[in-house]
Amino acid sequence: MPEDQANKHSAFYFNDGSIVLRVENVLFKVHSSILGRHSEVFRDLVEVPQPNDCEEVDGCPVVDLQDDVEEFTDTLGAIYDPFHFDAIDSQSSLNTLLNALSGILRISTKYNMDQLRKKSIRLLEAKFPSTLDGCISLLKSQFRYDSKDIVRIITLAGRTNVPSVLPWAYYLCTHMGVDDILKNNVLTWEDKALCLAGKEKLWQALMKHSHSFLFRFTPSPQCNGNCATKMSMMLSSGQSSSINPYTLQPNPSSANTSSSASTMGGKFCLTWRDAEELRTSPHPLEEYADWASWRHVCSKCSSHLTTMHKEGRERVWKELPTYFNLGSWDEIQRDQTS
């Protein structure tokens, strides 16, 4: 495109710049030394001798880039302003966060801008944790997600090789209704299959690991209160109505993820209707809080139940990537940094 048809960027056209980058119809006159410090690709580019007939603007060689101009502008903002990321409020909505980071992540990944890429990923991982502690902290914050943003980050992560955010993103996506998942025009069919299969795997994990005590009471080996018999008698006599409802909170997405069921000490603790509600939106990583409902058991059994729950949640987190065919957490980190 001729120079007179291109626009000089108002913020990133420096008089002392040494290279002109043309993105769409916008010219950026920037410093090759600064670009080279952030990007191996640009460092190699400026070291290559330019041909004698190379196009020039204001005495500088012109390089055409096939990028989105807004995304490239955002990336230059992060390069030239050391406080660029500080302006991103950690309490912002996910939509705001994605708008601020998506372009930088795409450009930094494409041009091997390692520090910018890592910073963008760290900010995204604050909302899509890669550790159990991060997950617990996030749940306690009651951060709200919108399904369209969850879908958006799944697509972004796939295109920029950021698998660390995918286990939690897919986890949240399973809380969407089946019809909503199938009708979504952004998710690939592979993503849809992973979400639907993951929904069933999370339900199995809730029953077998994190909240197994809601389905079958298992007394402590050191039980000193004959709790198994006591809980069985309560169930058969109908006294279970004194036990408060179990509710999953906080809501991890804007979809309907709250489920409730009666916690009954006995062979089977949930009605089929309660169980089916949990099955449509399983939340095995949520912390169970209604321990007062188990006041009928002895201290040994109470401690045993809390330990089972804690260890169950830890197991679910460890296995979470495998529910979506992502390998282990270690494999995810290796793939992301390779």
WONOR-V713837 format. One record per pair of residues at least 6 apart in sequence whose ideal C-beta (glycine too) atoms are under 8 Angstrom apart, sorted by the first residue. I is the first residue (numbers start at 0). J is the second residue. D is the distance in Angstrom with one decimal. If there is no record, write none. Layout:
# WONOR-V713837
i=I j=J d=D
i=I j=J d=D
This chain:
# WONOR-V713837
i=0 j=21 d=7.0
i=0 j=24 d=6.1
i=2 j=26 d=7.6
i=2 j=56 d=5.3
i=4 j=24 d=6.7
i=5 j=21 d=6.3
i=5 j=24 d=5.2
i=5 j=25 d=6.7
i=5 j=26 d=4.9
i=6 j=24 d=6.1
i=6 j=25 d=5.3
i=6 j=26 d=6.8
i=7 j=25 d=7.8
i=7 j=26 d=5.0
i=7 j=28 d=7.2
i=8 j=25 d=5.4
i=8 j=26 d=6.5
i=8 j=27 d=5.2
i=8 j=72 d=7.0
i=10 j=72 d=7.7
i=10 j=75 d=8.0
i=10 j=76 d=7.8
i=11 j=27 d=4.7
i=11 j=28 d=7.4
i=11 j=29 d=6.0
i=11 j=72 d=7.0
i=11 j=75 d=4.9
i=11 j=79 d=7.3
i=12 j=26 d=6.4
i=12 j=27 d=6.4
i=12 j=28 d=4.5
i=13 j=28 d=5.6
i=13 j=29 d=6.4
i=13 j=30 d=6.8
i=14 j=28 d=7.9
i=15 j=30 d=7.4
i=16 j=28 d=3.7
i=16 j=29 d=5.0
i=16 j=30 d=5.6
i=16 j=59 d=6.4
i=17 j=29 d=7.8
i=17 j=30 d=5.8
i=17 j=31 d=4.7
i=17 j=32 d=7.3
i=17 j=45 d=7.9
i=17 j=59 d=6.0
i=18 j=28 d=7.4
i=18 j=29 d=6.3
i=18 j=30 d=7.7
i=18 j=31 d=4.6
i=18 j=34 d=7.4
i=18 j=45 d=6.3
i=18 j=59 d=5.5
i=18 j=60 d=6.1
i=18 j=62 d=6.5
i=19 j=26 d=5.5
i=19 j=27 d=6.9
i=19 j=28 d=5.0
i=19 j=55 d=7.8
i=19 j=56 d=4.7
i=19 j=57 d=7.1
i=19 j=59 d=4.8
i=19 j=60 d=6.9
i=19 j=61 d=4.7
i=19 j=62 d=7.2
i=20 j=26 d=7.4
i=20 j=27 d=4.5
i=20 j=29 d=6.5
i=20 j=61 d=7.8
i=20 j=62 d=5.4
i=20 j=64 d=5.6
i=20 j=71 d=7.7
i=21 j=27 d=7.7
i=21 j=61 d=5.7
i=21 j=62 d=7.0
i=21 j=63 d=4.9
i=21 j=64 d=6.9
i=22 j=64 d=5.0
i=22 j=66 d=5.2
i=22 j=67 d=7.7
i=22 j=68 d=4.7
i=22 j=71 d=4.8
i=23 j=67 d=7.7
i=23 j=68 d=4.5
i=24 j=68 d=7.9
i=25 j=68 d=5.0
i=26 j=56 d=6.3
i=26 j=61 d=7.8
i=27 j=71 d=7.3
i=27 j=75 d=6.6
i=28 j=56 d=7.4
i=28 j=57 d=6.6
i=28 j=59 d=6.2
i=29 j=75 d=6.8
i=31 j=41 d=7.1
i=31 j=45 d=4.1
i=33 j=78 d=6.5
i=33 j=79 d=7.3
i=34 j=41 d=4.0
i=34 j=42 d=7.5
i=34 j=45 d=7.3
i=34 j=78 d=7.3
i=35 j=41 d=5.4
i=35 j=42 d=3.5
i=35 j=45 d=5.9
i=36 j=42 d=7.7
i=37 j=78 d=5.5
i=37 j=112 d=4.9
i=37 j=114 d=6.7
i=37 j=115 d=6.6
i=38 j=110 d=4.5
i=38 j=111 d=5.7
i=38 j=112 d=4.8
i=39 j=110 d=8.0
i=39 j=111 d=4.5
i=40 j=109 d=7.8
i=40 j=110 d=4.4
i=40 j=111 d=5.3
i=41 j=110 d=6.3
i=44 j=62 d=6.8
i=49 j=60 d=4.8
i=53 j=60 d=5.0
i=53 j=61 d=7.4
i=54 j=60 d=7.2
i=54 j=61 d=4.5
i=55 j=61 d=6.4
i=64 j=71 d=6.9
i=66 j=106 d=6.4
i=66 j=109 d=7.5
i=67 j=102 d=6.6
i=67 j=105 d=7.9
i=69 j=102 d=6.3
i=70 j=101 d=7.5
i=70 j=102 d=2.9
i=70 j=103 d=7.3
i=70 j=105 d=5.9
i=70 j=106 d=5.4
i=71 j=102 d=7.5
i=71 j=106 d=6.0
i=73 j=99 d=7.5
i=73 j=102 d=4.4
i=73 j=103 d=5.3
i=73 j=106 d=7.7
i=74 j=102 d=6.6
i=74 j=103 d=5.1
i=74 j=106 d=4.2
i=74 j=107 d=6.5
i=74 j=112 d=7.3
i=74 j=115 d=6.9
i=76 j=83 d=5.3
i=77 j=83 d=4.4
i=77 j=84 d=6.8
i=77 j=103 d=5.4
i=77 j=115 d=5.5
i=77 j=118 d=7.8
i=78 j=112 d=7.8
i=78 j=115 d=7.2
i=84 j=118 d=5.7
i=84 j=122 d=6.9
i=87 j=96 d=6.8
i=87 j=99 d=5.2
i=87 j=100 d=7.4
i=87 j=122 d=6.5
i=88 j=95 d=7.7
i=89 j=122 d=7.9
i=89 j=125 d=6.4
i=91 j=99 d=7.7
i=92 j=145 d=7.8
i=92 j=148 d=7.9
i=93 j=126 d=5.9
i=93 j=144 d=6.0
i=93 j=145 d=6.6
i=93 j=148 d=4.2
i=93 j=149 d=8.0
i=93 j=152 d=7.6
i=94 j=145 d=6.7
i=94 j=148 d=5.3
i=96 j=122 d=6.8
i=96 j=123 d=7.2
i=96 j=126 d=6.6
i=97 j=148 d=6.2
i=97 j=151 d=5.8
i=97 j=152 d=6.5
i=97 j=155 d=7.2
i=100 j=119 d=4.8
i=100 j=122 d=6.0
i=100 j=123 d=6.3
i=101 j=151 d=8.0
i=101 j=155 d=5.7
i=103 j=115 d=5.9
i=103 j=119 d=5.2
i=104 j=116 d=6.5
i=104 j=119 d=4.3
i=104 j=120 d=7.2
i=104 j=123 d=7.6
i=104 j=155 d=6.9
i=104 j=159 d=5.2
i=104 j=161 d=7.2
i=105 j=155 d=7.7
i=105 j=158 d=7.0
i=105 j=159 d=5.8
i=106 j=112 d=7.1
i=107 j=113 d=7.7
i=107 j=115 d=4.0
i=107 j=116 d=4.1
i=107 j=119 d=6.5
i=108 j=116 d=5.7
i=108 j=159 d=4.5
i=108 j=160 d=6.6
i=120 j=161 d=5.7
i=120 j=163 d=7.0
i=120 j=164 d=7.8
i=120 j=335 d=7.8
i=123 j=152 d=7.1
i=123 j=161 d=7.1
i=123 j=164 d=5.6
i=124 j=133 d=7.0
i=124 j=163 d=6.2
i=124 j=164 d=6.3
i=125 j=133 d=7.5
i=125 j=137 d=7.8
i=126 j=137 d=7.0
i=126 j=142 d=6.6
i=126 j=144 d=8.0
i=127 j=152 d=6.5
i=127 j=163 d=7.7
i=127 j=164 d=3.6
i=127 j=165 d=7.9
i=127 j=167 d=4.6
i=127 j=168 d=5.6
i=128 j=134 d=4.6
i=128 j=136 d=7.6
i=128 j=137 d=5.7
i=128 j=167 d=5.8
i=129 j=163 d=4.3
i=129 j=164 d=7.3
i=129 j=166 d=7.6
i=129 j=167 d=7.8
i=129 j=328 d=6.9
i=129 j=331 d=7.5
i=129 j=332 d=7.7
i=131 j=312 d=7.4
i=131 j=313 d=6.4
i=131 j=316 d=4.3
i=134 j=167 d=6.8
i=134 j=284 d=6.0
i=134 j=316 d=6.5
i=135 j=286 d=7.2
i=138 j=249 d=6.4
i=138 j=251 d=7.1
i=138 j=284 d=7.3
i=138 j=285 d=6.6
i=138 j=286 d=7.0
i=141 j=249 d=3.9
i=141 j=250 d=7.8
i=143 j=250 d=7.1
i=143 j=252 d=7.6
i=143 j=253 d=6.4
i=144 j=171 d=5.6
i=144 j=251 d=6.4
i=144 j=252 d=4.3
i=144 j=253 d=6.2
i=145 j=252 d=7.5
i=145 j=253 d=4.8
i=146 j=172 d=7.7
i=146 j=175 d=5.3
i=146 j=179 d=6.9
i=146 j=252 d=6.2
i=146 j=253 d=5.9
i=146 j=254 d=5.6
i=147 j=185 d=7.9
i=149 j=168 d=5.7
i=149 j=171 d=4.9
i=149 j=172 d=5.4
i=149 j=175 d=7.8
i=149 j=252 d=6.5
i=150 j=172 d=7.0
i=150 j=183 d=6.0
i=150 j=185 d=4.8
i=150 j=186 d=5.7
i=151 j=185 d=7.2
i=152 j=164 d=6.1
i=152 j=168 d=5.3
i=153 j=165 d=6.7
i=153 j=168 d=5.0
i=153 j=169 d=7.0
i=153 j=172 d=6.7
i=153 j=186 d=6.7
i=153 j=190 d=5.9
i=154 j=185 d=6.0
i=154 j=186 d=7.7
i=155 j=161 d=7.3
i=156 j=162 d=6.5
i=156 j=164 d=5.1
i=156 j=165 d=5.3
i=156 j=168 d=6.8
i=157 j=165 d=7.9
i=160 j=334 d=7.2
i=160 j=335 d=6.2
i=161 j=335 d=6.2
i=162 j=325 d=6.0
i=162 j=331 d=4.7
i=162 j=334 d=5.7
i=162 j=335 d=5.6
i=163 j=331 d=5.5
i=163 j=332 d=6.7
i=163 j=335 d=5.6
i=165 j=320 d=7.7
i=165 j=323 d=6.8
i=165 j=325 d=5.9
i=165 j=331 d=7.8
i=166 j=319 d=4.6
i=166 j=320 d=4.7
i=166 j=322 d=7.8
i=166 j=323 d=6.3
i=166 j=325 d=6.2
i=166 j=328 d=8.0
i=166 j=331 d=7.6
i=167 j=319 d=7.8
i=169 j=190 d=7.9
i=169 j=193 d=6.0
i=169 j=194 d=6.0
i=169 j=197 d=5.6
i=169 j=322 d=7.7
i=169 j=323 d=4.5
i=170 j=197 d=7.3
i=170 j=201 d=7.1
i=170 j=251 d=7.8
i=170 j=284 d=7.3
i=170 j=319 d=6.6
i=171 j=251 d=5.7
i=171 j=252 d=4.9
i=172 j=180 d=7.0
i=172 j=186 d=7.8
i=172 j=190 d=7.8
i=172 j=194 d=4.6
i=172 j=197 d=7.9
i=173 j=194 d=5.5
i=173 j=195 d=7.9
i=173 j=197 d=5.2
i=173 j=198 d=4.1
i=173 j=201 d=5.9
i=173 j=280 d=7.5
i=173 j=281 d=7.0
i=174 j=251 d=6.3
i=174 j=252 d=4.8
i=174 j=254 d=4.8
i=174 j=255 d=7.7
i=174 j=256 d=4.3
i=174 j=280 d=4.9
i=174 j=282 d=7.5
i=175 j=183 d=7.8
i=175 j=194 d=7.4
i=175 j=252 d=7.3
i=175 j=254 d=4.9
i=176 j=254 d=6.8
i=176 j=255 d=7.8
i=176 j=279 d=7.7
i=177 j=195 d=6.7
i=177 j=198 d=7.9
i=179 j=254 d=7.3
i=180 j=186 d=7.0
i=180 j=191 d=5.4
i=180 j=194 d=5.3
i=180 j=195 d=6.3
i=181 j=191 d=6.2
i=183 j=191 d=7.1
i=186 j=194 d=7.4
i=193 j=323 d=4.8
i=193 j=324 d=6.3
i=194 j=323 d=7.9
i=196 j=322 d=7.9
i=196 j=323 d=7.9
i=197 j=322 d=4.8
i=197 j=323 d=5.0
i=198 j=279 d=7.9
i=198 j=281 d=6.6
i=200 j=322 d=4.2
i=201 j=281 d=4.0
i=201 j=282 d=7.7
i=201 j=283 d=5.7
i=201 j=315 d=7.9
i=201 j=322 d=6.4
i=202 j=277 d=7.1
i=202 j=278 d=4.8
i=202 j=281 d=4.2
i=204 j=281 d=7.5
i=204 j=283 d=4.6
i=204 j=314 d=7.9
i=204 j=315 d=4.8
i=204 j=318 d=7.1
i=204 j=322 d=7.3
i=205 j=277 d=6.7
i=205 j=281 d=4.9
i=205 j=282 d=7.2
i=205 j=283 d=3.9
i=205 j=315 d=7.9
i=206 j=214 d=5.6
i=208 j=283 d=6.7
i=208 j=311 d=3.8
i=208 j=312 d=7.7
i=208 j=314 d=5.0
i=208 j=315 d=5.5
i=209 j=283 d=4.1
i=209 j=284 d=7.0
i=209 j=308 d=6.4
i=209 j=311 d=3.8
i=209 j=312 d=4.8
i=209 j=314 d=7.6
i=209 j=315 d=5.2
i=210 j=283 d=6.5
i=210 j=287 d=6.4
i=210 j=308 d=7.0
i=210 j=311 d=7.1
i=211 j=217 d=7.5
i=211 j=307 d=6.7
i=211 j=311 d=6.5
i=212 j=268 d=7.4
i=212 j=304 d=5.1
i=212 j=307 d=6.0
i=212 j=308 d=6.9
i=213 j=245 d=6.5
i=213 j=260 d=7.0
i=213 j=262 d=5.5
i=213 j=268 d=4.5
i=213 j=269 d=5.9
i=214 j=267 d=6.1
i=214 j=268 d=5.3
i=214 j=269 d=6.4
i=214 j=274 d=8.0
i=215 j=266 d=6.1
i=215 j=267 d=6.9
i=215 j=268 d=7.1
i=216 j=226 d=7.5
i=216 j=227 d=6.6
i=216 j=230 d=5.0
i=216 j=264 d=4.6
i=216 j=265 d=6.0
i=216 j=266 d=7.6
i=216 j=268 d=7.1
i=217 j=303 d=7.5
i=217 j=307 d=7.2
i=218 j=226 d=4.8
i=218 j=227 d=4.7
i=218 j=296 d=7.6
i=218 j=300 d=5.1
i=218 j=303 d=7.1
i=219 j=226 d=7.8
i=219 j=297 d=7.7
i=219 j=299 d=4.2
i=219 j=300 d=4.6
i=219 j=302 d=7.0
i=219 j=303 d=3.5
i=220 j=303 d=7.9
i=221 j=299 d=4.5
i=221 j=303 d=7.9
i=222 j=297 d=6.0
i=222 j=299 d=5.4
i=222 j=300 d=5.3
i=222 j=303 d=7.9
i=223 j=297 d=5.4
i=223 j=299 d=5.8
i=224 j=296 d=6.6
i=224 j=297 d=3.2
i=224 j=299 d=7.6
i=224 j=300 d=6.9
i=226 j=264 d=7.7
i=226 j=295 d=7.6
i=226 j=296 d=4.5
i=226 j=297 d=5.6
i=226 j=300 d=4.6
i=229 j=264 d=7.8
i=229 j=295 d=6.3
i=229 j=296 d=7.5
i=230 j=264 d=3.2
i=230 j=265 d=5.4
i=230 j=295 d=6.8
i=230 j=296 d=7.0
i=231 j=264 d=7.9
i=231 j=265 d=5.4
i=231 j=266 d=7.2
i=232 j=238 d=8.0
i=233 j=239 d=5.8
i=233 j=263 d=7.8
i=233 j=264 d=6.1
i=233 j=265 d=7.1
i=233 j=295 d=6.6
i=234 j=263 d=5.5
i=234 j=264 d=6.7
i=234 j=265 d=3.3
i=234 j=266 d=7.3
i=235 j=265 d=7.7
i=239 j=261 d=6.5
i=239 j=263 d=4.1
i=239 j=264 d=7.4
i=239 j=265 d=7.3
i=240 j=261 d=7.9
i=242 j=261 d=6.3
i=242 j=262 d=5.3
i=242 j=263 d=6.3
i=242 j=264 d=7.4
i=242 j=292 d=4.4
i=243 j=262 d=7.4
i=243 j=289 d=5.4
i=243 j=291 d=7.0
i=243 j=292 d=4.8
i=244 j=259 d=4.8
i=244 j=260 d=7.0
i=244 j=261 d=6.0
i=244 j=262 d=7.7
i=244 j=289 d=7.8
i=245 j=259 d=6.4
i=245 j=260 d=5.3
i=245 j=261 d=7.1
i=245 j=262 d=4.7
i=245 j=287 d=7.0
i=245 j=289 d=5.7
i=245 j=292 d=7.6
i=246 j=257 d=6.3
i=246 j=258 d=7.3
i=246 j=259 d=4.7
i=246 j=289 d=7.8
i=247 j=256 d=6.8
i=247 j=257 d=5.8
i=247 j=258 d=5.3
i=247 j=259 d=7.8
i=247 j=277 d=7.8
i=247 j=280 d=8.0
i=247 j=282 d=4.4
i=247 j=285 d=4.7
i=248 j=257 d=6.7
i=248 j=285 d=7.2
i=248 j=288 d=7.8
i=250 j=256 d=5.1
i=250 j=257 d=5.6
i=251 j=282 d=6.8
i=251 j=285 d=7.9
i=254 j=280 d=7.4
i=255 j=280 d=6.6
i=256 j=280 d=4.8
i=256 j=282 d=6.3
i=257 j=280 d=7.9
i=258 j=273 d=7.8
i=258 j=276 d=4.7
i=258 j=277 d=4.6
i=258 j=279 d=7.7
i=258 j=280 d=5.7
i=258 j=282 d=7.1
i=259 j=273 d=7.0
i=259 j=276 d=7.2
i=260 j=268 d=7.8
i=260 j=269 d=4.5
i=260 j=270 d=7.1
i=260 j=273 d=3.1
i=260 j=274 d=6.8
i=260 j=276 d=6.9
i=260 j=277 d=6.1
i=261 j=268 d=7.5
i=261 j=269 d=6.8
i=261 j=270 d=6.9
i=261 j=273 d=6.4
i=262 j=268 d=5.6
i=262 j=269 d=7.8
i=262 j=289 d=6.7
i=262 j=292 d=5.3
i=262 j=293 d=7.7
i=263 j=269 d=7.3
i=264 j=293 d=7.1
i=264 j=295 d=6.7
i=264 j=296 d=7.0
i=269 j=277 d=7.3
i=283 j=311 d=7.5
i=283 j=312 d=7.0
i=283 j=315 d=4.7
i=284 j=312 d=5.8
i=284 j=315 d=5.9
i=284 j=316 d=6.5
i=284 j=319 d=7.8
i=286 j=308 d=7.8
i=286 j=312 d=7.2
i=287 j=308 d=5.5
i=290 j=301 d=7.0
i=290 j=304 d=7.7
i=290 j=305 d=6.9
i=293 j=300 d=7.8
i=293 j=301 d=5.9
i=293 j=304 d=6.3
i=296 j=304 d=7.4
i=317 j=328 d=7.3
i=320 j=326 d=5.9
i=320 j=327 d=6.2
i=320 j=328 d=5.9
i=320 j=330 d=7.8
i=320 j=331 d=5.9
i=321 j=327 d=7.0
i=325 j=331 d=6.0
i=326 j=334 d=7.5
